[in-house]
Each structure stands twice: as structure tokens, then as C-alpha cells.
Amino acid sequence: MSKPDAIIIGTGVIGAAIAFEMSKAGWKTLSLDRNKQVGHGSTAGSCAIIRMHYSTFDGTVFAWEGYHYWRDWAAYLGLPADANLAKFKQTGCLVMKTEANGFMNNHMDNSAALGCEYEEWSREKIQERLPIYAMESFAPAKRLEDPEFGQPNGGQMSGAVFWPQAGYVTDPALSAQNLMDAARQHGAQVRTGAEVSEILQADGRVSGVKLTSGEEITASVVINVAGPGSAQINTMAGVLDDMTIQTRPLRQEVVHVPAPEGFDFEEQGTIISDSDIALYARPEHGNHILIGSEDPECDPHQWCETDIDYNPDFTDQWTTQAMRYAQRVPSLGIPSKTRGIVDLYDASTDWIPIYDKSSLPGYYMACGTSGNQYKNAPIAGKMMTALINYCEGGADHDTTPLQFDLPYIGRSIDVGFYSRKRPINEESSFSVLG
């Protein structure tokens, strides 16, 4: 495609969703990715958790809407019946009540206001579902070198909140490929192994991109969905000056360990968020448990200068996360061989994404999405398409933000919530929880 209407930088799950929604809306899109395969950036390393609870009401609304597309994945895509589709596995999501999360009162209020089903579980109910669990409290979270690591604080967990409709997608890279295959059915084109080196401008607006090969591709719209590389692309575009919210790559380690002997966590387990030990977990193929950090103060943030130069090897963070989870699951075996994922998040200043235009006309951003926006990819694709149509139609989104209708749940959201110019949102968890 020598002259597309829009160039989309990135073929992760959100970039692919934008390509799908824009191509359905009549745009001639060209998606570019430095990687050799669609979905093989940070999306491939995603935990792909589909949950409904967020610290903000707007975030909860967006996530509740997003769930419905994964539930009806095949219908949403419209691919041939024999297509190999990523699978949504409904396990439910259990969030432990703690002082740190306000005992989930705000989250329950948000869900109740939206008609999103949840249940309150007692300690006894938790142990009935997860007999491998111990209910002592260990807060605040600590690292292995702390002399009080592993020592209960004398309290007991007070219970939890369970969202039965939550779950996870078994193959996140495949889900991005599904979206791109669906986009191709509407005329979208893709080029992998194509790295952007310059954002071209002419007459006061974006005019296309230049690749490291020297090739120039013109388009009147360019959308930055480059994941952990988004900060570099925004720097190329020269759009940082009016942004109160910016993004940068953050290194993360996710642990895979076998489930305790005698318990089938893959089939009987659930997604778990536990701020008492500052970890989240979910079932993983082969009766394993996937364990990630919820970014407590004791876990240092490992910010990276670029999305290329970072340590891909496990560190003592792997052992810290595994051992912290063993506080909750005393029968957990810690293997001598480390398994899991080391990858990067594209994290924003307040861990809430930027879905917005920029100071450069025609240049748009879907950035800062890693860690907590995978679940929202389909509705983010719809919203970005509406936003681009709104702005390219002459509206000033900065002064009159787009009001976007969410078709499944029948609500409207102010897209200015995701503005690049917003004040830092103090309601955020400032963590992977969003």
C-alpha cells in the first residue's frame, strides 16, 4: 500500500484492534511493526487477564464493556468458522480485601452501579475454593532480605471479593493475530520487520513515516501504538511539550511455578489479586501458576532508557515473588530452575493509558497501555477510531472531549479521561492494577 489513509505503528493487541476497527469504518490502514510477527512484542508476554475491577469508575466502565468482546470473541471477529482463535477461559477473579485497597468497598460500589456481578467471600469460602491457601496476613509486603520476611503480622485476612465472569486469554499473541486477520478481511495491510526511524511532517501536520531502510510512506494520519517503544516514537514526532502524562518502558518479571501436588490449579484455581503480599496470580497451562508483582514500595521499579536495551534474564525478583506467594500457599514448591517471562510494560505517569490526539495534527496516541489494558483492546480500538473520525472531522477534542457510547453496557464515557494533558489521577493505584 503506497499511500494508505492511516499508518498504525505497532501490531500488538491494541494496535491490531485499531486496525480492525478503522478498516471496518472504511479507512485504508497500513500497520507497521519492527517485529517479524504480529503480536510478538509486549503483547506476547502479557498475562492476558480479563477483569472488571479498577480503582477508578471510568476504568471499571471501560473494562466491563471490554469483557463482552472476549466473551463473544468469534462473533466479534467474524472470521471463518475453521479459524484458529485464541480462547477466553472463564475462571473468575478473586481479590483479597485489605487495608491497602480499602477492603474493596470502592470497587464493589463501582460494580454495583454498573450491574456487574460480584460476590463477597468469607475466609471459609476462600479456603473451600482454594484449600491450599493460608489466611494469615503478612502486610506490608517485604523482600527476602528483610529479617521479618515470611513472618505473619498477627492478623487474619478478612475475606475477598469474587467476580465470576473474569478470566484470561490462553494465547495473547494469537489474539492479536486474530484481530489482524479480521482487519485484513476489510482491506487492512500489514508489514512486519519494518522499523520507523522518523515521523514525517508537512504544512503543520503529520505526513507519514520514514523507515530505517530509508523508505518513506505518506499518510495523513499516523497512530502510535508502539507499546514500550511509544516514548521514542513520541519523541520523534516532537509532541512531548504539552503532555502532562508521558510513558516509558518498565521491566517486569513474571514467575511460572508448578501448582502444589494434589491440587489442580489449572482447572480449580482462579485469578487472584492479593495486595497483602502484593502479588497477582492466575492459572497457567500444565497446572502451573503464573505470579506477578503488584508493584509495592519494596519492589524497585526497573525503568529502561529504551525498549531494546534491558536485561532479559531473571534476577532475585523472581525468587522474591515466588517466595511471597509461598506465604499464602505454604505447600508451594519452588523449583531450582527459573521459568516465566521477562518483558517490558509501556507504563504511563499514573498507570492510566493515553488514548488521545497530540499537538501535531493527524498524529494520535494509544500509549501507556501495558500491564492493565490488554482486556480493553477491542473497545479501545472502537474508541480510537471514533476519536480519529471526530478530530479529523474538525472537532477540538482538547476543548470539547469526545463523548463515546459503549454499545454493550449502554453507557457513555468522556474520552478526555484518557487525555495526554490530564492532571495525574490520584485515584489510580499507581501500579499494574491501573
Secondary structure, 3 states (H helix, E strand, C coil): CCCCCEEEECCCHHHHHHHHHHHHCCCCEEEEECCCCCCCCHHHHCCCEECCCCCCHHHHHHHHHHHHHHHCHHHHHCCCCCCCCCCEEECCEEEECCCCCHHHHHHHHHHHHHCCCCEEECHHHHHHHCCCCCCECCCCCCCCCCCCCCCCCCCECCCEEEECCCEEECCHHHHHHHHHHHHHCCCCEEEECCCEEEEEEECCEEEEEEECCCCEEECCEEEECCHHHHHHHHHHHCCCCCCCCCEEEEEEEEEEEECCCCCCHHHHCCEEEECCCCEEEEEECCCEEEEEECCCCCCCCEECCCCCCCCCCCCHHHHHHHHHHHHHCCCCCCCCCCCEEEEEEEEECCCCCEEEECCCCCEEEEECCCCCCHHHHHHHHHHHHHHHHHHHCCCCCCCCCCEEEECCCCEEEEHHHHCCCCCCCCCCCCCCCC
